[in-house]
Amino acid sequence: MTSADSTSASGKRAEHGPAIVEMRNIVKRFGNAEVLRNVSLDVRRGEVHALLGGNGAGKSTLMKILMGVYRPDGGQIVMDGEELGGAGVAASLSRGVAMIFQELSLLPNLTVAENIFFGREPLKPGFRINGRLIRRNAAQLLSEHGFKLPVDSLVVDLPFAQRQIVEIVRAASFGARVIIMDEPTSALTALEEEKLFELIRRLTARGIGIVYISHRMGEIMRIADRITILRDGHSRPPIMIADARIENISAEISGPSKAIERKEPAASRRSIGRDGEPSLRVENLSSARTLKNVSFDIHPGEIVGIAGLVGSGRSTLCKALAGLLPDASGSVKLAGRPIHLGRPHAILGNGLGFVPEDRRLEGLVLDHSLETNVALPNLSRLRSGGGLGLVMRARIRALFNDSVRDLALVARGPTQHANELSGGNQQKVVVAKWLAARPTVLILDEPTSGVDIRAKAEMANALRAAVEQYGLAILLVNSELDEMTSLCDRIFVLDRGRLVNSAPPGVTPSQLQVMLLQGPAAILDLESAHA
């Protein structure tokens, strides 16, 4: 589909009610970095206004300003003719602005009814909570929105889609006039998506305005009335859905390519032998809700990328291979040896390294020294030569110095604690410790997130060197598509937990972006063009 019908999924033509809220020429700075530059967005009664943009475009920052989490450094927010002025979260909520995050804010050990009325429970005489009235009112609210859920069930026992419904109904019950939905379908099945779209139709029919953030162009064309695109902190004028064309929107989101410079295509840098035993063989890897029979190989000296949208299962795949997903099933072999899924201590450091997406929570021991962090996955090798005390300390120091030399780490020294470094330098330490371990396979989940251009290039060069010098095999997940096309020999596309296909050789970042936005059909079209 290349253009939208004149009627969106919300059942309306291009006309909408008056603006509920207007954000005019919003500016936001963090330190010396200006992340929003005169951005404007308005939300009208009864419309779905899609907010699109690549990673780092400023979508989340803009919405946090609307929610009162951040105060803008310039511009105006006008609601009901009155300027809000970044008055805080409580003021935004009282005005009727609510946000449904990807990570829901419900209390898992309370019931559906208790969550809907949390903080405003009706009371009996004697200031006791009226549980019966809470349950009755919760059931009535759900029914008004077309849902029948067990109001006495604990939220922790509900599937994700039902939890999301509870969150949205809770927001509506506060008298929300604008609801921000951040990647609302990222963890939903196709059937669950339809139920969400039905709920959105009911909300807009009541005059509620929706800000809808998503990377999935198919659902945008179905559900949205207008589209605003952010790129590099700037907003483009809104587009009516009847005038929207997917290929133009994809190009506007992607912008000009800013790939890491290289002299030749990734696949031609070296000869990769695919006849022998693969470094990693994955067959029918599955998990309860996300991964569905994922199969692929990675050979020595090969960099394989996994591209996908938010909610496609990329990070889940990485964690499953690292042994961090207890419900994972399937067959995984590391250099021909079967590995036991769900047992990280038997996997990590025994031929497989893992650079996780959250470096602070999962990648580093923040209150320990840099040299200790680098030494942790290398302890068996450090101990193999014997010696204690000063001898061991000297080995650790030498390992640290060798491992960070090519990464241009900015630090006071090896004894500095990891929590004192910038995010980019913390990431260098995580990469350095696993390269020092010389694993057979290194899995990297968003390794350059929050890292500046120079540090990205330094990490890319260090990874290439390990690949070429000793045949390291790499599995790379990266939302920066220019980096992925620059580094990878092959790229697989993951869509809702399934590997739907591989990108053709020589794919450009813009082409890969179109493939992700439009799904498997775009992959087939692109392959035909290359053929």
C-alpha positions as CSV (number, residue, x, y, z in Angstrom):
1,M,0.0,0.0,0.0
2,T,1.4,3.4,-1.0
3,S,-1.2,5.8,0.0
4,A,-4.0,6.0,2.5
5,D,-7.7,6.0,2.0
6,S,-9.5,9.2,2.8
7,T,-10.9,7.6,5.9
8,S,-8.6,6.4,8.6
9,A,-9.2,3.5,11.0
10,S,-10.7,5.9,13.5
11,G,-13.6,6.2,11.1
12,K,-13.3,9.9,10.4
13,R,-12.5,12.0,7.3
14,A,-9.9,14.7,7.3
15,E,-11.9,17.1,9.5
16,H,-11.3,17.3,13.2
17,G,-12.4,19.3,16.2
18,P,-10.5,22.2,17.7
19,A,-7.0,21.7,19.1
20,I,-7.0,20.4,22.7
21,V,-3.3,21.2,23.2
22,E,-0.8,23.1,21.1
23,M,3.0,22.8,21.5
24,R,4.6,25.8,19.7
25,N,8.3,26.2,18.8
26,I,9.5,23.9,21.6
27,V,13.2,24.0,22.4
28,K,15.0,21.6,24.8
29,R,18.6,21.4,25.7
30,F,20.6,18.9,27.8
31,G,23.9,20.6,28.6
32,N,25.3,21.9,25.3
33,A,23.2,19.5,23.2
34,E,20.0,21.0,21.7
35,V,17.7,18.0,21.2
36,L,14.6,19.9,20.2
37,R,14.7,22.9,17.9
38,N,11.5,24.9,17.5
39,V,9.3,21.8,17.4
40,S,5.5,22.3,17.0
41,L,2.7,19.8,17.4
42,D,-1.0,20.2,18.1
43,V,-3.6,17.5,19.0
44,R,-7.2,18.0,18.0
45,R,-10.4,16.6,19.5
46,G,-11.2,13.1,18.3
47,E,-8.1,12.6,16.1
48,V,-5.2,10.1,16.1
49,H,-2.0,12.2,15.5
50,A,0.9,9.9,14.7
51,L,4.4,11.1,15.9
52,L,7.1,9.5,13.8
53,G,10.9,9.6,13.8
54,G,14.0,7.5,14.0
55,N,15.9,6.8,17.2
56,G,17.1,10.0,18.8
57,A,14.8,12.2,16.8
58,G,13.3,13.7,20.0
59,K,9.9,12.0,20.2
60,S,10.2,10.8,23.8
61,T,11.7,14.1,24.9
62,L,8.8,16.0,23.3
63,M,6.2,13.8,25.0
64,K,7.9,14.1,28.4
65,I,7.7,17.9,28.0
66,L,4.0,17.6,27.3
67,M,3.6,15.3,30.3
68,G,5.5,17.8,32.5
69,V,8.4,15.6,33.2
70,Y,10.8,18.1,31.5
71,R,10.5,21.8,31.4
72,P,11.1,23.3,27.9
73,D,13.9,25.8,27.4
74,G,11.8,27.7,24.8
75,G,8.4,27.8,23.2
76,Q,4.9,27.5,24.6
77,I,2.4,24.8,25.5
78,V,-1.2,26.0,25.3
79,M,-4.2,24.2,26.6
80,D,-7.7,25.7,26.7
81,G,-6.2,29.0,25.8
82,E,-3.9,29.0,28.8
83,E,-0.1,28.5,28.7
84,L,1.0,25.5,30.8
85,G,4.7,26.5,31.0
86,G,6.0,23.1,31.9
87,A,4.2,23.2,35.3
88,G,4.9,19.5,36.2
89,V,3.4,16.1,35.9
90,A,0.5,16.7,38.3
91,A,-0.6,19.8,36.4
92,S,-0.5,18.0,33.1
93,L,-2.5,15.1,34.6
94,S,-5.1,17.5,36.1
95,R,-5.4,19.1,32.6
96,G,-6.2,15.7,31.1
97,V,-2.9,14.6,29.6
98,A,-2.0,10.9,30.1
99,M,0.7,8.7,28.7
100,I,0.8,4.9,28.2
101,F,4.4,3.8,28.3
102,Q,5.9,0.7,26.7
103,E,6.7,-0.4,30.2
104,L,3.3,-0.2,31.9
105,S,3.0,1.6,35.2
106,L,0.4,-0.7,36.8
107,L,1.0,-2.3,40.2
108,P,1.3,-6.1,39.5
109,N,0.1,-7.3,42.8
110,L,-3.1,-5.4,42.9
111,T,-6.3,-6.4,41.1
112,V,-7.6,-4.9,37.9
113,A,-10.2,-2.8,39.9
114,E,-7.6,-1.7,42.5
115,N,-5.3,-0.5,39.7
116,I,-8.0,1.5,37.9
117,F,-8.9,3.4,41.1
118,F,-5.6,3.4,42.8
119,G,-5.1,6.7,44.8
120,R,-8.8,7.7,44.6
121,E,-10.6,4.7,46.2
122,P,-14.2,5.3,47.3
123,L,-14.5,5.1,51.1
124,K,-17.0,3.7,53.5
125,P,-17.9,5.4,56.8
126,G,-14.9,5.1,59.1
127,F,-12.5,5.8,56.1
128,R,-12.4,2.2,55.0
129,I,-12.0,1.4,51.3
130,N,-15.2,0.4,49.7
131,G,-14.0,-2.7,47.8
132,R,-17.4,-3.6,46.4
133,L,-18.0,-0.2,44.9
134,I,-14.5,-0.2,43.4
135,R,-15.2,-3.6,41.7
136,R,-18.6,-2.4,40.4
137,N,-17.3,0.9,39.1
138,A,-14.3,-0.8,37.4
139,A,-16.6,-3.3,35.7
140,Q,-18.8,-0.5,34.5
141,L,-15.9,1.5,33.1
142,L,-14.5,-1.5,31.3
143,S,-17.9,-2.3,29.8
144,E,-18.3,1.3,28.6
145,H,-15.1,0.8,26.6
146,G,-16.3,-2.5,25.2
147,F,-14.3,-4.9,27.4
148,K,-15.2,-7.5,30.0
149,L,-12.2,-8.3,32.2
150,P,-12.1,-10.1,35.5
151,V,-11.9,-7.1,37.9
152,D,-10.7,-9.3,40.8
153,S,-7.8,-10.8,38.9
154,L,-4.3,-9.7,39.8
155,V,-2.7,-7.7,37.1
156,V,0.4,-9.9,37.2
157,D,-1.7,-12.8,36.0
158,L,-3.1,-11.0,33.0
159,P,-1.6,-11.2,29.5
160,F,0.1,-8.0,28.3
161,A,-2.7,-7.0,26.0
162,Q,-5.2,-7.0,28.9
163,R,-2.8,-5.1,31.1
164,Q,-2.6,-2.5,28.4
165,I,-6.4,-2.2,28.3
166,V,-6.4,-1.7,32.1
167,E,-3.8,1.1,31.8
168,I,-5.8,2.9,29.0
169,V,-9.1,2.6,30.8
170,R,-7.5,3.9,34.0
171,A,-6.2,6.9,32.0
172,A,-9.6,7.5,30.5
173,S,-11.3,7.3,33.9
174,F,-9.1,10.2,35.1
175,G,-10.9,12.3,32.5
176,A,-8.0,12.2,30.0
177,R,-8.5,14.4,27.0
178,V,-5.1,13.6,25.3
179,I,-3.6,10.1,25.6
180,I,-0.1,9.5,24.4
181,M,0.6,5.9,23.3
182,D,4.2,5.0,23.0
183,E,4.7,1.9,20.7
184,P,1.4,0.4,21.9
185,T,1.5,-2.7,19.7
186,S,5.1,-3.6,20.3
187,A,4.2,-6.7,22.3
188,L,0.8,-7.5,20.9
189,T,-0.4,-10.2,18.6
190,A,-2.4,-9.3,15.4
191,L,-5.7,-10.2,17.2
192,E,-4.7,-8.1,20.2
193,E,-3.8,-5.2,17.9
194,E,-7.3,-5.2,16.5
195,K,-8.8,-5.0,20.0
196,L,-6.5,-2.0,20.7
197,F,-7.6,-0.3,17.5
198,E,-11.3,-0.8,18.5
199,L,-10.5,0.8,21.9
200,I,-8.8,3.8,20.1
201,R,-11.9,4.2,17.9
202,R,-14.1,4.4,21.0
203,L,-11.8,6.9,22.7
204,T,-11.7,9.2,19.6
205,A,-15.5,8.9,19.2
206,R,-15.7,10.5,22.7
207,G,-13.5,13.4,21.5
208,I,-10.3,12.2,23.1
209,G,-7.1,13.0,21.1
210,I,-4.5,10.4,20.7
211,V,-0.8,10.9,20.1
212,Y,0.4,7.6,18.6
213,I,4.1,6.8,18.4
214,S,5.1,3.8,16.3
215,H,7.6,2.7,13.8
216,R,5.1,0.4,12.0
217,M,3.9,2.2,8.9
218,G,1.1,-0.3,8.2
219,E,-0.7,0.5,11.4
220,I,0.0,4.2,11.1
221,M,-1.8,4.2,7.7
222,R,-4.8,2.4,9.3
223,I,-5.2,4.3,12.5
224,A,-3.9,7.8,12.1
225,D,-5.6,11.0,10.9
226,R,-2.4,13.2,10.7
227,I,1.3,12.5,10.8
228,T,4.1,14.7,12.2
229,I,7.7,13.6,11.6
230,L,10.6,14.5,13.8
231,R,14.2,14.3,12.5
232,D,17.3,15.5,14.2
233,G,15.3,17.6,16.7
234,H,13.2,19.4,14.0
235,S,9.5,18.9,13.2
236,R,8.1,18.8,9.7
237,P,4.6,20.3,8.9
238,P,1.9,17.7,9.7
239,I,0.7,15.5,6.8
240,M,-3.0,14.5,6.3
241,I,-3.2,10.8,6.1
242,A,-5.1,11.0,2.8
243,D,-2.0,12.7,1.3
244,A,0.5,10.3,2.9
245,R,2.7,7.9,0.9
246,I,4.7,5.3,2.8
247,E,7.9,5.6,0.6
248,N,8.0,9.4,1.1
249,I,7.4,9.1,4.9
250,S,10.1,6.5,5.2
251,A,12.6,8.7,3.3
252,E,11.7,11.7,5.5
253,I,12.2,9.6,8.6
254,S,15.5,8.2,7.4
255,G,17.1,11.3,6.0
256,P,20.5,11.2,4.4
257,S,22.7,8.3,5.3
258,K,25.5,8.9,7.9
259,A,27.2,5.5,7.7
260,I,30.5,4.8,9.3
261,E,33.0,5.4,6.6
262,R,34.5,2.3,5.0
263,K,36.6,1.7,1.8
264,E,34.6,-1.3,0.6
265,P,31.4,-3.1,1.2
266,A,31.3,-5.2,4.4
267,A,30.8,-8.5,2.6
268,S,33.9,-7.9,0.4
269,R,36.3,-7.1,3.2
270,R,37.5,-10.7,3.6
271,S,36.7,-14.2,2.5
272,I,34.3,-16.0,4.8
273,G,34.3,-19.7,4.7
274,R,30.8,-21.1,5.2
275,D,31.6,-24.8,4.4
276,G,33.0,-25.7,7.8
277,E,31.5,-25.9,11.3
278,P,29.7,-22.6,12.1
279,S,30.7,-20.7,15.2
280,L,27.1,-20.5,16.2
281,R,24.2,-22.6,15.0
282,V,20.7,-21.7,16.1
283,E,17.7,-24.0,15.3
284,N,14.1,-23.4,16.2
285,L,14.9,-21.0,19.1
286,S,11.6,-20.1,20.7
287,S,10.2,-18.4,23.9
288,A,6.8,-18.3,25.4
289,R,5.5,-14.9,24.0
290,T,8.2,-13.6,21.7
291,L,10.6,-15.8,19.7
292,K,9.1,-18.3,17.2
293,N,11.4,-20.9,15.7
294,V,14.3,-18.7,14.9
295,S,17.1,-20.4,13.0
296,F,20.4,-19.1,11.6
297,D,24.2,-19.7,11.5
298,I,27.2,-17.5,12.0
299,H,30.6,-18.6,10.7
300,P,34.1,-17.7,11.9
301,G,35.1,-14.1,10.9
302,E,31.5,-13.1,10.1
303,I,29.4,-10.2,11.4
304,V,25.6,-11.0,11.2
305,G,23.1,-8.3,12.0
306,I,19.5,-8.6,13.4
307,A,17.3,-5.7,12.3
308,G,13.8,-5.2,13.6
309,L,11.4,-2.7,15.0
310,V,10.7,-2.1,18.7
311,G,9.0,-5.2,20.1
312,S,10.3,-7.5,17.3
313,G,12.2,-9.6,19.8
314,R,15.8,-8.5,19.1
315,S,16.9,-8.1,22.7
316,T,15.0,-11.2,23.7
317,L,16.9,-13.2,21.1
318,C,20.2,-11.9,22.5
319,K,19.2,-12.8,26.1
320,A,18.1,-16.2,25.1
321,L,21.4,-17.0,23.4
322,A,23.3,-15.7,26.5
323,G,21.3,-18.1,28.7
324,L,19.3,-15.3,30.4
325,L,15.8,-16.5,29.3
326,P,14.5,-19.4,31.4
327,D,11.7,-20.3,29.1
328,A,13.8,-20.5,25.9
329,S,13.7,-23.7,23.9
330,G,15.4,-25.0,20.8
331,S,18.9,-26.1,19.8
332,V,22.0,-23.9,20.0
333,K,25.5,-25.0,19.2
334,L,28.6,-23.1,19.9
335,A,31.5,-24.2,17.7
336,G,29.7,-27.6,17.4
337,R,29.1,-28.0,21.1
338,P,25.5,-27.9,22.4
339,I,24.8,-25.2,25.0
340,H,22.2,-25.4,27.7
341,L,19.7,-22.6,27.3
342,G,18.7,-20.9,30.6
343,R,22.1,-21.4,32.2
344,P,24.1,-18.2,31.8
345,H,27.0,-19.4,34.0
346,A,27.6,-22.3,31.7
347,I,27.5,-20.1,28.6
348,L,29.0,-16.7,29.3
349,G,32.8,-16.8,29.4
350,N,32.9,-20.3,27.9
351,G,33.2,-19.2,24.3
352,L,30.3,-16.7,24.2
353,G,30.4,-13.0,25.2
354,F,27.4,-10.7,25.6
355,V,27.3,-6.9,25.5
356,P,23.8,-6.1,26.9
357,E,21.6,-3.2,25.9
358,D,21.6,-1.8,29.5
359,R,25.3,-1.4,30.2
360,R,24.7,0.1,33.7
361,L,22.3,-2.6,35.0
362,E,23.7,-5.7,33.2
363,G,27.1,-4.9,31.7
364,L,29.1,-3.4,34.6
365,V,29.7,-3.6,38.3
366,L,29.5,0.1,38.7
367,D,31.0,0.4,42.2
368,H,34.1,-1.5,41.2
369,S,37.3,-0.4,39.4
370,L,37.6,-0.5,35.6
371,E,40.3,-3.1,35.7
372,T,38.2,-5.3,37.9
373,N,35.3,-5.1,35.4
374,V,37.6,-6.1,32.6
375,A,39.1,-8.9,34.6
376,L,35.8,-10.6,35.6
377,P,35.1,-12.6,32.4
378,N,38.9,-13.4,32.2
379,L,39.5,-14.8,35.7
380,S,40.1,-18.4,34.6
381,R,42.8,-17.3,32.1
382,L,44.4,-14.9,34.6
383,R,44.6,-17.7,37.2
384,S,46.0,-20.3,34.9
385,G,49.5,-19.0,35.2
386,G,49.6,-19.4,38.9
387,G,50.7,-16.7,41.3
388,L,48.8,-14.5,43.8
389,G,48.9,-11.0,45.2
390,L,51.2,-8.7,43.2
391,V,51.6,-11.2,40.4
392,M,47.9,-11.4,39.8
393,R,47.4,-7.7,40.2
394,A,50.1,-7.1,37.5
395,R,48.3,-9.5,35.1
396,I,45.0,-7.7,35.6
397,R,46.7,-4.3,35.0
398,A,48.3,-5.6,31.9
399,L,45.1,-7.1,30.6
400,F,43.2,-3.8,31.2
401,N,45.9,-1.7,29.4
402,D,45.9,-4.0,26.4
403,S,42.2,-4.3,26.2
404,V,41.4,-0.5,26.1
405,R,44.3,0.7,24.1
406,D,42.5,0.6,20.8
407,L,39.3,2.1,22.2
408,A,40.8,5.4,23.3
409,L,39.2,5.1,26.8
410,V,38.9,8.5,28.6
411,A,39.5,7.7,32.3
412,R,41.8,8.7,35.1
413,G,43.2,5.2,35.3
414,P,42.5,1.5,35.9
415,T,41.4,2.0,39.5
416,Q,38.7,4.5,38.7
417,H,35.2,3.2,39.4
418,A,32.9,2.5,36.4
419,N,30.1,4.7,37.8
420,E,32.4,7.7,37.4
421,L,32.7,7.4,33.6
422,S,30.5,8.9,30.9
423,G,28.1,6.5,29.2
424,G,30.2,6.2,26.1
425,N,33.3,5.3,28.1
426,Q,31.3,2.8,30.2
427,Q,30.3,1.1,26.9
428,K,33.9,1.0,25.8
429,V,34.8,-0.9,29.0
430,V,32.0,-3.4,28.4
431,V,33.2,-4.1,24.8
432,A,36.8,-4.2,26.0
433,K,36.3,-6.8,28.7
434,W,34.6,-9.2,26.2
435,L,37.2,-8.6,23.4
436,A,39.9,-9.4,26.0
437,A,38.2,-12.7,26.7
438,R,38.6,-13.7,23.0
439,P,35.2,-15.5,22.7
440,T,34.2,-17.6,19.8
441,V,31.0,-15.6,19.4
442,L,30.3,-12.1,20.7
443,I,26.7,-10.8,20.9
444,L,26.2,-7.1,21.0
445,D,22.8,-5.6,21.8
446,E,22.7,-1.9,20.8
447,P,26.4,-1.4,21.5
448,T,26.6,2.2,20.3
449,S,23.4,3.5,22.1
450,G,24.2,6.9,23.6
451,V,27.7,6.9,22.2
452,D,29.2,9.7,20.2
453,I,30.4,9.4,16.5
454,R,34.1,9.1,17.4
455,A,33.5,6.4,20.0
456,K,31.3,4.5,17.5
457,A,34.1,4.5,15.0
458,E,36.7,3.3,17.6
459,M,34.4,0.5,18.7
460,A,33.7,-0.5,15.1
461,N,37.4,-0.6,14.3
462,A,38.1,-2.7,17.4
463,L,35.4,-5.2,16.4
464,R,36.7,-5.4,12.8
465,A,40.2,-6.1,14.1
466,A,39.1,-9.0,16.3
467,V,37.0,-10.4,13.4
468,E,40.0,-10.3,11.0
469,Q,42.8,-11.3,13.4
470,Y,41.3,-14.4,15.1
471,G,38.0,-15.1,13.4
472,L,35.6,-13.7,16.0
473,A,32.0,-14.3,15.0
474,I,29.6,-11.4,15.9
475,L,25.8,-11.2,16.3
476,L,24.9,-7.5,16.2
477,V,21.6,-5.8,17.1
478,N,21.7,-2.1,16.3
479,S,18.9,0.4,15.6
480,E,21.4,2.6,13.8
481,L,20.9,1.2,10.3
482,D,23.8,3.0,8.7
483,E,26.1,1.3,11.2
484,M,24.6,-2.1,10.6
485,T,24.9,-1.9,6.8
486,S,28.5,-0.7,7.2
487,L,29.6,-3.5,9.6
488,C,27.6,-6.5,8.7
489,D,28.2,-9.3,6.1
490,R,24.6,-10.5,6.4
491,I,21.5,-8.9,7.9
492,F,18.4,-10.9,9.0
493,V,15.1,-9.1,9.5
494,L,13.2,-10.1,12.7
495,D,9.5,-9.3,12.8
496,R,7.3,-10.2,15.8
497,G,9.7,-12.9,16.9
498,R,10.2,-14.5,13.5
499,L,13.1,-14.2,11.1
500,V,11.1,-13.2,8.0
501,N,14.0,-13.0,5.6
502,S,17.5,-11.7,5.0
503,A,18.3,-8.4,3.4
504,P,19.9,-8.7,0.0
505,P,23.6,-7.9,-0.4
506,G,24.5,-4.2,-0.7
507,V,21.3,-3.1,1.0
508,T,21.4,0.6,1.9
509,P,20.2,2.1,5.3
510,S,17.2,3.7,3.6
511,Q,16.3,0.4,1.9
512,L,16.6,-1.4,5.2
513,Q,14.4,1.2,6.9
514,V,11.7,0.7,4.3
515,M,11.9,-3.1,4.8
516,L,11.4,-2.7,8.5
517,L,8.5,-0.2,8.1
518,Q,6.6,-2.1,5.4
519,G,7.3,-5.7,6.5
520,P,8.0,-8.8,4.5
521,A,6.3,-7.6,1.3
522,A,9.0,-4.8,1.0
523,I,11.7,-7.4,1.4
524,L,10.4,-9.5,-1.5
525,D,10.1,-6.3,-3.7
526,L,13.7,-5.3,-2.9
527,E,15.0,-8.8,-3.6
528,S,13.3,-8.8,-7.0
529,A,14.8,-5.4,-7.8
530,H,18.3,-6.7,-6.9
531,A,17.7,-9.9,-9.0
